[in-house]
Amino acid sequence: MSIEAEIQQRLERDFSPSYLHIENESYRHHVPAGSESHFKVAVVSEQFEGKRLLLRHKQVHACLVDLLSGPVHALALHTFTPQEWVSHQQIPDSPNCRGS
């Protein structure tokens, strides 16, 4: 199973998201072609209701802990409640880390 598929499976299992976006951004970094080391993730879940951003990120990190201590070098997280997503509905662009 690919790293991206593993991330998707775990986030769906643990957060039952109403919206989930996973983007492999490894190509923006100095890594071999086909790498799965840098990801941007947006998760919209009712489980984030009443929780501060730091706690939301800790929950996602706990879900992916072994991947983050192994093959995943970087994870850009964007976590929203369903109500926040209604007014936001936009995932910020990541900076281009290749220096171009």
TIFILUM-551395 format. One line per field, with one value per residue (C-alpha): residue in one letter; x, y, z. Coordinates in steps of 0.5 Angstrom, whole numbers, plus 500, padded with zeros to 3 digits. Last residue first. Layout:
N
res = c(A:...)
x = c(X:...)
y = c(Y:...)
z = c(Z:...)
This chain:
100
res = c(S:G:R:C:N:P:S:D:P:I:Q:Q:H:S:V:W:E:Q:P:T:F:T:H:L:A:L:A:H:V:P:G:S:L:L:D:V:L:C:A:H:V:Q:K:H:R:L:L:L:R:K:G:E:F:Q:E:S:V:V:A:V:K:F:H:S:E:S:G:A:P:V:H:H:R:Y:S:E:N:E:I:H:L:Y:S:P:S:F:D:R:E:L:R:Q:Q:I:E:A:E:I:S:M)
x = c(525:528:526:521:516:511:505:498:493:487:480:473:473:466:463:470:469:462:465:470:477:484:490:496:503:506:514:519:514:518:519:518:512:509:510:506:500:494:498:500:493:491:496:494:487:490:494:488:484:478:471:469:475:471:466:471:474:481:486:493:499:505:512:516:512:518:516:522:528:528:530:523:517:516:515:508:504:497:491:484:479:472:466:472:470:476:480:478:478:485:488:486:488:495:496:494:499:504:503:500)
y = c(556:555:547:549:552:555:551:554:555:550:553:552:557:559:552:549:553:550:543:543:545:542:544:540:541:534:533:528:522:515:514:518:521:514:511:517:518:518:521:526:527:528:533:537:538:539:545:548:549:544:545:541:538:531:534:533:537:534:538:534:537:531:531:524:520:519:518:522:522:528:535:538:540:533:531:535:529:532:529:532:530:532:530:526:520:522:516:511:516:519:512:510:516:516:509:511:516:512:507:500)
z = c(484:490:491:497:493:498:500:497:503:502:501:503:509:511:510:512:519:520:518:523:520:520:515:516:513:514:513:513:512:511:519:525:521:519:526:529:524:528:534:529:527:534:536:530:533:540:537:533:539:540:541:535:532:532:527:522:516:514:510:508:505:504:504:504:499:493:486:483:488:494:493:495:491:488:495:495:496:497:501:501:506:507:511:515:519:524:526:520:515:517:518:511:507:511:508:501:501:504:498:500)
